[in-house]
Amino acid sequence: MSTPVKVYALRRLIDRLVVLRVNFGSNVSQASRTDEDRTNVTNPNETGLPQGYSDVPEEDRKKAQRFFLQGATVAGTGNYEYAIEMYVQGLALDPEEIDAHKALRDISLKRKVSGGKDMGMFEKRKHPTSTKEDKTNMLNAERLLAYDPGNRDYMVVLLQSAHRAGFYDTALWIAAILLKANLDATKPEYNKFIILKDVYKALSEYKLATDACYAALQLRPNDMDLTGEMKNLAAMQTLTQGNYLRAKSFRESMRNKDAQDQQLESDKDVRSTDFLTRKISETEAEWRSNLDDRSKFTKYIEALRTTETLEHENHAIELLEDFYRRTKEFKWRQKAGEIKISQLNRMQRTLASSLKLDPNDVDLKKEYQAFMIDKVKAELDEYKLIVENYPTDSSARFEMASRLFQLRQFQDAIPIFQHVRNDPKFRSKAGLLLARCFLEAGFYDEASDTFKIVIEEYPHRGDETSKDMVYWYGRTLEQLNEMAAAIKQYSQVAQMDFNYRDVQERIKRLRSAAAASK
């Protein structure tokens, strides 16, 4: 029997009116509320239009058609550059004419195949994509994309600008192109999948948001937060599926607003726990028809996990541990550990939210600190188990050493970080924490030498990791009484980020001490 995760100060948190997301009913009500809070899409504003959506007057639509017709005519003669300009001018009047976007895309591809070259550097400067006007940025990005149809950066600008400007149909059109382009790329970019996920989520396109999130997760499979978000998106997809009268486009949805309102009203009482409990029952019945079917068992476990309730999660843990005992396949025990860690992360967020509401509560601070120690210890036990069963799993080794670092068990963490540094994926992160372990354990020369190496190896000067490396190197030099060298490191940090930690105070103090000693 698995021991459920303790709920710290639950009664205190309830008394403080903190909403606990470990409760099944609160999760469903939260999911239900999202139907009424869907960002920028479903809720009509006072004008009767979807919230945030930019409508185009009928007169402008008619004017735009003349440009589109002219563009199509000249494209037929092979005059692609002139055709591109005609379509962009038309889209300036009617940015939501998706057929025009598609036609312009087709022209750009034909131009590319026929040997058309990218726009020159000086010409590009005439079409900036970082102005204060989102519509201008969108049109300029589309013009640049027409001359370089495979450029994913232009696609991103077009997507984000269209979304901010309220041209949602355009955003969805280019999002589909960007998603495919990034998936097909030799080196898919993680950030582009995240951008797609965020836009799709903002538009309540949960199926597409889930797809983009899944693609990002393939690049960073150990990102627990991203894993949790993907599950939430998938749950939202199921919750909202079929609940609305969805038109083919946002423009069409404006014309169907009355029908949408009627459908929303009639469906309010339907949104309940029924869907989740039905999913659990269905997947359990399928699994029990063949208890050795791992695929059906996995679906049942995921249905239990989706509820994010202690009752269902603890049941999933018990089933996974029993399946592990029967099969001797550690992956099932590992999944049980993942659920335990998810529970701990959820409880941490709850306690942190409560502490944020009352930051001066001494007792609550102590409760939070005690919880965090127990949380890190529990996570350490889980990662130790993984390493015992998968000795070559560098990710689990890194997480294990990180927990030892948090528990200030520096001498235990040092050999593990040294081992993990052989994996290129963790070389910089493990190197930084290794050097800090040396520093905290009082091995100042070893810390100094390690910091020199990791700073020299690290390629991204100016990011958070870089600032951390240089700052802690300065702290190490202080311990070695090399004050001039320490000031130099702090100065570098200040030049990257003047408000970083206590770097200003350290520079002033060390310089004052140096001046006083002369």
Order of alpha helices (4+ residues) and beta strands (2+ residues): alpha-alpha-alpha-alpha-alpha-alpha-alpha-alpha-alpha-alpha-alpha-alpha-alpha-alpha-alpha-alpha-alpha-alpha-alpha-alpha-alpha-alpha-alpha-alpha-alpha-alpha
